[in-house]
Amino acid sequence: MKRFLTLLLTLCVIFAGPANAQQLRVGYVDMKQVLDNAPQVLAGREKLDLEFRPRNETIEFQERQAQAMEDRLSLGDLAEDARVRLDRELREMRRNINRQKEDLRDELSFRRTEEVQKLEDQINQAVQEIARDSGYDLILSSPVIYADPALDITQLILDQLRLEYEADKQERSQR
């Protein structure tokens, strides 16, 4: 609410200027779309997928083992002591799998946040560069209550980020 009031006050001050003042040029950036489609973000996701895939595959393998143990128990052909032992192993395995899943989720969430934070400066610089080069006086980012689609410069930002990504990629390949 405080952010909204600050924004509203800023806009009022801007629009309350002299009537003969130059027209204000405003743009809007949908940050969700940028974070979903910027090539840097997509490359980061791929990197995280490669990093966490082995652990995920291990968990999936353990889940298949646990399912096989459950299937064996459901047959009902085990002696009582073997059934109790297998049931105990199964419960322990399920607890271990759940703990590993939770650890994996937490670490993946942390790493995703870390990757996005690394890109925030680059995204902000791209927005500022587009604003300066295109003569914008004010750029708003999501979330906003409403923005006319004509003000949306998200695609310009994505195009700029693609150019930067390709330039970085080419620079890395020349090393």
N, C-alpha and C positions, 0 to 999 in steps of 0.2 A: 504494500500500500504506500509506503514511504517512497519507493522508487517511482510509482505511478504519479504521486503528487509532485515529485521533483521534475519528472518529465513534463507534466502538465504545466507547471510553473515556467519551465524553460521555454516551452512552446508559446506560452502567453507572452513572455518577454520578447521573444523573437517576432511574433506576429504583431505586437503592439508598437513596433518601430514606425518611423515616419511613412506616410502613405506613398511618398515618391521613392522609397528605397527599392533597391533591386529585388526581384522576386527570389524567394528562398527556394533552393533546389534540395529536395529531400529524397533519400533512397531508403530501401528496406532490405534487410538480409535475413532470410529464413535459416537460422543457424542449425536447426535440425536437419534440413536438407543438405547443408554444407557438410555436417558431420556424418551424414549417411552416404554422401556421394563423392567427397573429395578423394582424389587418388592417393593422397598421403594416408588418409584414414583407412582406405581399402587395403593398402599395402601393409599398414600396421596390423589390421585384422588377420591378414594372411600370415604375417610373421608370428602373431600370437597363436594362431591355429597350429602352425608347425611346432611351436614351442610346447604347447599343451597336449597335442595329439597323442604322444606316447603314454602319458598318464591316463588320458581318457580311454585309450584302448586297453590299458591294464585293468581299469575299473570295469569295462565292458566284459573282459575275459572273466574276471572274478564273478560278475553277475551271472554269466552263463554257467560257471561252476556251481554257484549257489542254486541256480534253477535245477541243475542236474541232481544236486543233493536233495532238493525238495521233491523232485520226481521219484527219486529212489525211496524216500520216506513214504510217499503216498502209495507205493506198491503194497506196503504192509507185510512184507515177507521177511523182515529182519527180526532177529532175536531181540528180546527186550533190552539187554545191555548194549547191543550194537545200535539199536534205534535211539536210545538215550544219548549215546556217545555222538552219533551222527546229528541228532537234533541240537546238541550243545555246540558242536562244530559249526553248524549252520547259523545258529544265533550269533555266535562270535564273528563269523564271516560277514553276516549282514551288518552288524555294528561297525566292523572295520570298513566295509564298503561305504556305508553312510558317512562315516567320518572322513574318508578319502574324498567323497563327492563334495562335502561341505568345504573341506580345505581347498579343493580345486576351484570351486565356485568363488570362494573368497579371494584366492590369489589371482584368478582370472579377472575378477572385477577390479581389483587393485591395479593390475597391469593395464587394463583398458583405460582406466582413469589416468594413469601415468602417461600412456601414449597420447591421449587427447590433450592433456596439459602441455605436452611437448609441442603440439601443433597449434595451440592457442595463439602464440606470438606470430607464427607464420600466417595464420588466418587473419589476425588483426592487421598485420602489415599489408596483406593483400587488399583488405577493405580500405585501409587508409590510402593506398596507392591508387586504387580505382576512384576513390572519392576525389583525390587531388587531380588526377588526370582527366576526370570527367566533369569536374566543376561542381561537385556536390557540396552543399553547406552543412548538411546534417545526414548522418546515416544511423538508422535505428536497427536494432536486431531483435529477433524473437526472444521472448514472447511479447507480443503487443496485442491489444484488443482487436484492432482492425488496421489493415494496410491495403490500400488500393493496389491491385495487381500491377498497375502502371508504374508504381514506385519500386517494385521488386527488382533488385539488381543481383539476386542470388546467382543467376547464371553467369553474370560477369565475374563474380568472385570465384565460382567453380572453374571458369575458363582460365582465370589468372593462376589459380592453384594448379591446374593441369599443366600450364606452361612451365611453372616453377618446378613441378615434379619431373617433367620430361627433361628440363635443363639439368636438374640434380642427378637424374638417372644417367644422362649422357656424360656428365662430368665424372661420375663414379666409374663408368665403363672405360673412360680414357686413362684412368690411373693404373 
